[in-house]
Amino acid sequence: MTTYDIIWIGTGQATGTIVPRLVKAGKTVAIVEGGRFGGSCVNYGCTPTKTIVASARAAHMARRGPDFGVITGDIQIDFARVMERQNKMRHGASDGLENWLRNMEGVTVYAGYGRFTGPHTVQVNDDVIEGETIIINAGARPRKPPIPGIDEVDWLDNARLLALTELPQHLVIIGGSYIGLEFAQAFRRLGSEVTVLEGGPQIMAREDDDMAAAAREILEKEGITLYTSARVQRLAQAAPQQVDVFFELDGQNGQVRGTHLLLAVGRMPNSDRLNLEAAGVAVDERGYIRVNGVMQTAVPHIFAVGDINGEGAFTHTSVNDGEIFWDFYSGADDRTLSQRIATYAMFIDPPLGRVGMNEKEARASGRKVLMATRAMKHISRAKEKDETAGLVKILVDADTEQFLGATILGVGGDEIINMFTPFMYTRQSYKLFRRAVLAHPTVAELMPWILDDLRPLA
């Protein structure tokens, strides 16, 4: 049995930032990976989906050419080239990471899925390896909902969708959150008919009602059919490329038939594949590995980072998990999970960016809250670009003068939201932010000026 200083299980996004630090510190590292290197982001998430979103936006803007005085001919979609482009991006990133790790001094790669055989030992195929410290970075996978008929129909998840070779004629999506809506808009722009069924009362359940309503208006204007409070009852395969979805809406029975069905109803951790019981690692009721503020599990020498710990479902939180682990392990810093401020973006077009609290959360916090809003249609740069959909919402603690959160749905929202994050981490007064002089003409330059509209929540 070979012994290593570190066993690193899974190659999600924390891998590329932390493993080189471990090697530089003189540690021997065993990398265990049974699938594609790079985790969900590189292979099935950010890299390929945002590449498709970019192709879809190009098609959308080409169709809008006459709005800008640009006359174009008929717009045609070469779906094979769209998919070739995203495959080149994701496979290149994955292969590059694998080759880099395999050629890194001090690193040994084990190709296979790992299972614990004890607190310090992991079996990979026929090999059993031992580690002084073990980091679990095995991620999550799409959740398969218990809908009657699901095993009798052809269905897609985000990974299977990326393997399509023909554009769906009618894509039906169950789930009206981030993954479902990003694919809905992208495939609509590429030419598919798209229907979205969401079981909750609004799309984007974690966002404020007005943000969700604005996003819905954007999507419906592009021809996407959206049903909310739609309870899916059963599925049936009528014929090849004919999937029937039966649902209940407002007490009435409904049915939609699509050529393709995408399930986008959340994800589940891969903890069930690791034989964690053998190591004494505890999970919560949803299967996520329980960790403390420095990513430590119930077993002190075993850590869990990334989607598998349930503390974030984004690439940037996974990377941050790794950095928190590294700071604790190396003694470089004392930061903890509790210091992290939720920050994320949803890449419909225009995108939504958010940091910290939304209005619903601020109202429930019991704080004295100031709020300012501005519709994108009142921002000059958005009008110049003729991209005026959406709105900005900024929340401030009236007593401390610190930002509580901000949400931006509109052109550049995914980038602009990052202006607020450093202020929140450094706990600076919004009045200092207001004094900033920003480049004109931009959408971002209006963010300080919007603060002049701060008013107490009614």
Legacy VTK file of the C-alpha trace (Angstrom):
# vtk DataFile Version 3.0
C-alpha trace
ASCII
DATASET POLYDATA
POINTS 458 float
0.000 0.000 0.000
1.365 3.389 -1.047
1.162 6.232 1.457
0.778 9.917 0.562
0.684 13.118 2.533
-2.531 14.071 0.732
-5.276 12.124 -1.025
-7.386 14.454 -3.151
-10.654 12.837 -4.300
-12.248 14.483 -7.339
-10.915 17.298 -9.488
-13.439 20.105 -9.127
-12.427 23.730 -9.300
-10.469 23.899 -6.040
-7.990 21.388 -7.474
-6.083 23.684 -9.795
-5.522 26.346 -7.135
-4.669 24.234 -4.092
-2.814 21.154 -5.362
0.131 23.256 -6.681
0.425 24.888 -3.247
0.527 21.493 -1.593
3.238 20.324 -3.976
5.229 23.529 -3.447
5.050 22.849 0.287
6.740 19.478 -0.354
3.668 17.291 0.044
3.091 14.117 -1.941
-0.380 14.116 -3.474
-2.561 11.338 -4.875
-5.289 12.594 -7.222
-8.296 10.267 -7.547
-10.610 10.909 -10.496
-12.994 8.491 -12.184
-14.581 10.914 -14.639
-13.601 13.963 -16.614
-11.034 16.220 -15.009
-12.238 19.652 -13.958
-15.563 18.800 -12.361
-18.976 20.148 -13.317
-17.871 23.672 -14.206
-15.441 22.712 -16.932
-17.307 19.724 -18.337
-21.038 20.281 -17.851
-21.498 23.744 -16.366
-19.911 27.152 -16.756
-17.507 26.570 -19.632
-19.803 24.812 -22.127
-23.073 26.490 -21.163
-21.719 30.020 -21.285
-20.135 29.202 -24.629
-23.574 28.169 -25.930
-25.110 31.280 -24.346
-22.575 33.381 -26.275
-23.521 31.697 -29.564
-27.196 32.238 -28.780
-26.592 35.922 -28.039
-24.773 36.313 -31.351
-27.852 34.928 -33.100
-30.138 37.197 -31.088
-28.138 40.337 -31.865
-27.911 39.397 -35.548
-31.707 39.248 -35.682
-31.820 42.640 -33.979
-29.567 44.184 -36.605
-32.320 46.354 -38.121
-32.903 47.930 -34.674
-29.430 49.443 -35.013
-29.630 50.259 -38.700
-27.779 47.108 -39.715
-29.609 45.192 -42.438
-28.816 41.509 -42.579
-30.072 38.553 -44.545
-31.770 35.469 -43.186
-30.140 34.260 -39.982
-29.218 30.592 -40.044
-28.029 28.438 -37.162
-25.342 25.819 -37.740
-26.048 23.794 -34.614
-23.193 21.414 -35.307
-20.747 24.331 -35.190
-22.332 25.705 -32.041
-21.799 22.369 -30.322
-18.356 21.902 -31.832
-17.350 25.245 -30.329
-18.503 24.368 -26.812
-16.968 20.903 -27.029
-13.650 22.375 -28.062
-13.761 24.718 -25.071
-14.708 22.170 -22.448
-12.629 19.239 -23.688
-9.609 21.489 -24.098
-9.943 22.755 -20.534
-10.462 19.268 -19.107
-7.637 17.653 -21.068
-5.343 20.541 -20.208
-5.987 20.127 -16.477
-5.471 16.369 -16.632
-2.196 16.638 -18.520
-0.961 19.353 -16.173
-1.686 17.263 -13.074
-0.260 14.073 -14.537
3.016 15.859 -15.283
3.232 17.701 -11.962
6.136 16.585 -9.786
4.944 15.083 -6.521
1.512 14.171 -7.910
0.269 10.665 -8.742
-3.026 10.330 -10.624
-5.316 7.353 -10.022
-7.910 6.955 -12.773
-10.990 5.558 -11.069
-13.635 6.314 -8.477
-12.467 6.224 -4.887
-14.196 4.571 -1.927
-13.101 4.753 1.683
-12.031 1.512 3.310
-11.043 3.235 6.557
-10.353 6.688 8.008
-7.000 6.940 6.209
-7.441 4.540 3.283
-9.132 4.787 -0.114
-9.614 2.064 -2.700
-9.357 2.952 -6.391
-9.939 -0.039 -8.676
-7.488 -2.654 -7.353
-5.293 -0.163 -5.494
-5.628 0.784 -1.839
-3.812 3.992 -0.938
-3.238 5.668 2.411
-3.286 9.388 3.172
-2.345 11.431 6.204
-4.849 14.097 5.099
-7.761 13.518 2.731
-9.717 16.162 0.831
-13.064 15.185 -0.702
-13.834 17.267 -3.784
-16.223 14.869 -5.509
-18.980 17.310 -6.402
-22.638 16.760 -7.192
-24.829 15.506 -10.012
-28.277 16.359 -11.414
-31.141 15.142 -9.285
-33.568 12.696 -10.844
-37.044 13.548 -9.515
-39.491 10.743 -8.619
-42.010 11.606 -11.355
-44.222 8.711 -12.475
-43.104 7.503 -15.895
-39.622 8.976 -15.706
-37.973 5.619 -16.343
-40.062 5.096 -19.469
-39.158 8.341 -21.261
-36.077 9.793 -22.902
-34.870 12.692 -20.769
-31.884 14.971 -20.616
-29.885 16.538 -17.837
-27.350 19.309 -18.407
-24.646 16.771 -19.315
-26.778 14.861 -21.817
-28.028 18.084 -23.353
-24.460 19.043 -24.183
-24.101 15.829 -26.192
-26.938 16.675 -28.595
-26.100 16.650 -32.299
-29.412 18.055 -33.547
-31.264 21.152 -32.391
-34.429 20.200 -30.488
-37.600 21.185 -32.283
-39.440 21.657 -28.983
-37.498 21.598 -25.715
-39.619 21.119 -22.599
-37.835 22.032 -19.362
-38.974 21.007 -15.894
-37.501 23.542 -13.479
-37.527 27.328 -13.659
-34.314 28.201 -11.869
-30.829 29.070 -13.076
-29.883 26.042 -15.174
-33.351 25.673 -16.679
-33.722 29.329 -17.612
-30.237 29.711 -19.082
-30.829 26.749 -21.375
-34.376 27.907 -22.127
-33.264 31.250 -23.495
-30.202 29.894 -25.283
-32.118 27.188 -27.148
-34.980 29.545 -27.942
-32.490 31.935 -29.537
-30.965 29.056 -31.462
-34.386 28.239 -32.900
-36.108 25.729 -30.614
-39.627 26.107 -29.313
-39.246 26.150 -25.524
-41.692 25.474 -22.689
-40.712 25.765 -19.020
-42.687 24.181 -16.174
-41.934 25.464 -12.675
-43.655 23.991 -9.635
-43.278 27.080 -7.450
-45.284 30.292 -7.693
-42.473 32.152 -9.476
-39.364 31.421 -11.488
-36.050 32.086 -9.734
-37.503 31.171 -6.342
-34.681 32.665 -4.275
-35.011 36.129 -5.840
-37.357 39.004 -5.050
-40.754 38.966 -6.715
-40.039 42.035 -8.856
-36.748 40.583 -10.113
-38.438 37.317 -11.019
-41.274 39.156 -12.745
-38.822 41.255 -14.766
-36.879 38.152 -15.819
-40.105 36.426 -16.795
-41.088 39.365 -18.985
-37.704 39.241 -20.715
-38.008 35.532 -21.444
-41.626 35.610 -22.548
-40.924 38.470 -24.956
-38.482 36.130 -26.688
-41.210 33.535 -27.173
-40.558 31.174 -24.251
-43.705 29.669 -22.716
-43.532 29.723 -18.917
-45.880 27.977 -16.514
-45.504 28.569 -12.770
-47.308 26.647 -10.010
-47.359 23.789 -12.509
-47.251 20.446 -10.705
-45.948 17.726 -13.001
-48.082 14.593 -12.596
-46.515 12.083 -14.958
-44.450 11.556 -18.095
-45.105 9.398 -21.130
-43.189 8.523 -24.291
-45.680 8.849 -27.148
-43.126 8.027 -29.865
-39.447 8.614 -30.582
-38.804 12.312 -29.916
-42.315 12.766 -28.565
-42.398 13.146 -24.781
-45.646 14.071 -23.064
-45.582 15.984 -19.796
-48.851 15.972 -17.867
-49.287 18.634 -15.199
-51.826 20.351 -12.992
-52.223 24.143 -13.030
-54.854 26.092 -11.093
-56.907 22.956 -10.588
-56.910 22.150 -14.300
-55.090 19.366 -16.109
-52.540 20.372 -18.732
-50.319 18.597 -21.222
-47.358 19.625 -23.324
-45.567 17.459 -25.894
-41.938 18.094 -26.709
-39.318 16.462 -28.853
-36.851 16.698 -25.951
-37.239 16.883 -22.179
-34.695 18.560 -19.886
-34.826 17.969 -16.134
-33.433 20.953 -14.232
-34.754 20.392 -10.717
-31.629 20.658 -8.628
-28.583 18.599 -7.817
-27.547 15.990 -5.272
-24.126 15.311 -3.744
-21.971 12.392 -4.819
-21.419 11.406 -1.185
-23.370 8.163 -1.639
-20.612 6.812 -3.872
-17.742 7.198 -1.392
-18.540 4.662 1.371
-18.160 7.448 3.910
-19.327 5.186 6.728
-16.000 3.380 6.619
-14.238 6.648 7.410
-16.739 7.933 9.979
-17.637 11.013 7.900
-21.120 12.375 8.642
-23.651 13.730 6.150
-26.830 15.756 6.650
-30.369 14.716 5.757
-29.790 15.645 2.099
-26.531 13.739 1.839
-24.177 16.725 1.958
-21.008 16.205 3.965
-21.073 18.192 7.196
-18.133 20.566 7.584
-17.078 23.197 10.093
-15.809 26.672 9.330
-12.508 25.435 7.900
-13.974 22.596 5.766
-13.168 19.923 8.344
-15.523 16.948 8.577
-16.345 15.033 11.749
-13.003 13.273 11.194
-10.307 15.942 11.776
-7.917 14.856 9.023
-10.671 14.610 6.372
-11.949 17.767 4.656
-14.719 18.349 2.115
-14.685 21.205 -0.389
-16.944 22.200 -3.260
-20.523 21.235 -4.058
-20.396 18.083 -1.960
-20.465 20.021 1.315
-23.659 21.941 0.538
-22.136 25.300 1.437
-22.276 26.661 -2.090
-23.077 25.515 -5.584
-20.806 27.729 -7.635
-17.306 27.550 -9.025
-16.186 30.565 -7.031
-17.456 29.099 -3.749
-15.680 25.829 -4.513
-12.437 27.696 -5.128
-12.964 29.662 -1.919
-13.581 26.403 -0.018
-10.161 25.258 -1.160
-8.526 28.479 -0.046
-10.159 28.255 3.385
-8.851 24.701 3.708
-5.384 25.800 2.613
-5.252 28.689 5.077
-6.143 26.348 7.933
-3.884 23.521 6.800
-0.876 25.744 6.136
-1.512 28.279 8.883
-1.440 31.063 6.289
-4.604 32.787 7.537
-7.555 32.353 9.854
-10.462 32.975 7.496
-13.546 30.824 7.872
-16.671 29.873 5.980
-18.803 32.205 8.104
-16.985 35.209 6.625
-18.107 34.429 3.078
-20.745 36.658 1.518
-23.044 35.026 -1.004
-22.259 36.302 -4.500
-23.440 34.831 -7.782
-24.787 35.488 -11.255
-27.425 33.940 -13.474
-26.508 34.063 -17.137
-29.726 34.720 -18.900
-29.410 37.766 -21.143
-29.410 40.335 -19.680
-27.784 38.631 -16.712
-28.659 38.830 -13.047
-25.929 39.477 -10.502
-26.446 39.391 -6.770
-24.412 39.845 -3.599
-25.651 39.565 -0.026
-29.270 39.984 0.969
-32.228 40.616 -1.262
-35.209 42.711 -0.186
-37.130 39.747 1.254
-34.175 38.732 3.407
-33.501 42.311 4.493
-37.101 42.743 5.623
-36.887 39.526 7.620
-33.589 40.515 9.266
-35.123 43.005 11.691
-32.630 45.703 10.684
-33.340 49.293 9.783
-32.932 49.058 6.042
-32.565 51.661 3.307
-33.284 50.670 -0.293
-32.736 52.317 -3.653
-33.909 51.053 -7.021
-33.476 52.173 -10.611
-34.979 50.717 -13.765
-32.430 50.023 -16.504
-34.595 52.016 -18.923
-33.549 55.131 -17.000
-29.804 54.505 -17.416
-28.339 56.266 -20.437
-25.748 53.651 -21.367
-28.406 50.947 -21.380
-30.516 53.116 -23.680
-27.564 53.726 -25.994
-27.043 49.966 -26.251
-30.820 49.464 -26.603
-30.727 46.955 -23.765
-33.077 48.531 -21.262
-34.713 45.509 -19.622
-34.266 44.921 -15.899
-33.597 46.909 -12.757
-31.086 47.640 -9.990
-31.783 47.249 -6.267
-29.356 48.293 -3.516
-29.830 47.680 0.225
-28.032 49.463 3.072
-28.070 49.101 6.860
-29.262 52.485 8.148
-27.353 52.169 11.427
-23.958 50.945 10.195
-24.106 52.542 6.707
-22.805 49.251 5.309
-24.183 47.545 2.219
-26.473 44.630 3.008
-26.787 43.497 -0.575
-27.455 44.383 -4.179
-29.188 42.745 -7.103
-28.688 43.841 -10.696
-30.797 42.409 -13.489
-29.677 44.111 -16.640
-26.912 44.679 -19.125
-23.573 44.037 -17.439
-25.204 42.890 -14.204
-22.871 39.901 -13.854
-19.830 42.181 -13.908
-21.200 45.263 -12.149
-22.296 43.349 -9.057
-18.627 42.798 -8.224
-18.286 46.510 -7.443
-20.255 45.988 -4.236
-18.555 42.836 -2.980
-15.230 44.403 -1.852
-17.123 47.154 -0.019
-19.123 44.527 1.841
-16.035 42.533 2.810
-14.237 45.631 4.058
-17.393 46.982 5.728
-16.984 50.406 4.188
-19.724 53.015 4.359
-21.920 53.414 1.323
-21.095 57.123 1.543
-17.510 56.356 0.497
-18.863 54.367 -2.457
-21.007 57.388 -3.354
-17.893 59.562 -3.673
-16.329 57.355 -6.351
-15.820 58.883 -9.783
-16.407 56.245 -12.463
-15.881 56.210 -16.216
-18.571 57.659 -18.461
-20.537 56.446 -20.340
-21.105 53.137 -18.545
-23.892 51.388 -16.710
-21.587 50.982 -13.705
-21.122 54.734 -13.271
-24.753 55.036 -12.185
-24.363 52.749 -9.177
-23.103 55.502 -6.807
-25.744 57.927 -8.065
-28.552 55.458 -7.402
-27.658 55.728 -3.709
-29.164 59.222 -3.709
-32.547 57.461 -3.877
-32.062 55.460 -0.655
-35.264 55.400 1.363
-36.420 53.402 4.419
-38.266 50.209 3.591
-41.996 50.845 3.900
LINES 1 459
458 0 1 2 3 4 5 6 7 8 9 10 11 12 13 14 15 16 17 18 19 20 21 22 23 24 25 26 27 28 29 30 31 32 33 34 35 36 37 38 39 40 41 42 43 44 45 46 47 48 49 50 51 52 53 54 55 56 57 58 59 60 61 62 63 64 65 66 67 68 69 70 71 72 73 74 75 76 77 78 79 80 81 82 83 84 85 86 87 88 89 90 91 92 93 94 95 96 97 98 99 100 101 102 103 104 105 106 107 108 109 110 111 112 113 114 115 116 117 118 119 120 121 122 123 124 125 126 127 128 129 130 131 132 133 134 135 136 137 138 139 140 141 142 143 144 145 146 147 148 149 150 151 152 153 154 155 156 157 158 159 160 161 162 163 164 165 166 167 168 169 170 171 172 173 174 175 176 177 178 179 180 181 182 183 184 185 186 187 188 189 190 191 192 193 194 195 196 197 198 199 200 201 202 203 204 205 206 207 208 209 210 211 212 213 214 215 216 217 218 219 220 221 222 223 224 225 226 227 228 229 230 231 232 233 234 235 236 237 238 239 240 241 242 243 244 245 246 247 248 249 250 251 252 253 254 255 256 257 258 259 260 261 262 263 264 265 266 267 268 269 270 271 272 273 274 275 276 277 278 279 280 281 282 283 284 285 286 287 288 289 290 291 292 293 294 295 296 297 298 299 300 301 302 303 304 305 306 307 308 309 310 311 312 313 314 315 316 317 318 319 320 321 322 323 324 325 326 327 328 329 330 331 332 333 334 335 336 337 338 339 340 341 342 343 344 345 346 347 348 349 350 351 352 353 354 355 356 357 358 359 360 361 362 363 364 365 366 367 368 369 370 371 372 373 374 375 376 377 378 379 380 381 382 383 384 385 386 387 388 389 390 391 392 393 394 395 396 397 398 399 400 401 402 403 404 405 406 407 408 409 410 411 412 413 414 415 416 417 418 419 420 421 422 423 424 425 426 427 428 429 430 431 432 433 434 435 436 437 438 439 440 441 442 443 444 445 446 447 448 449 450 451 452 453 454 455 456 457
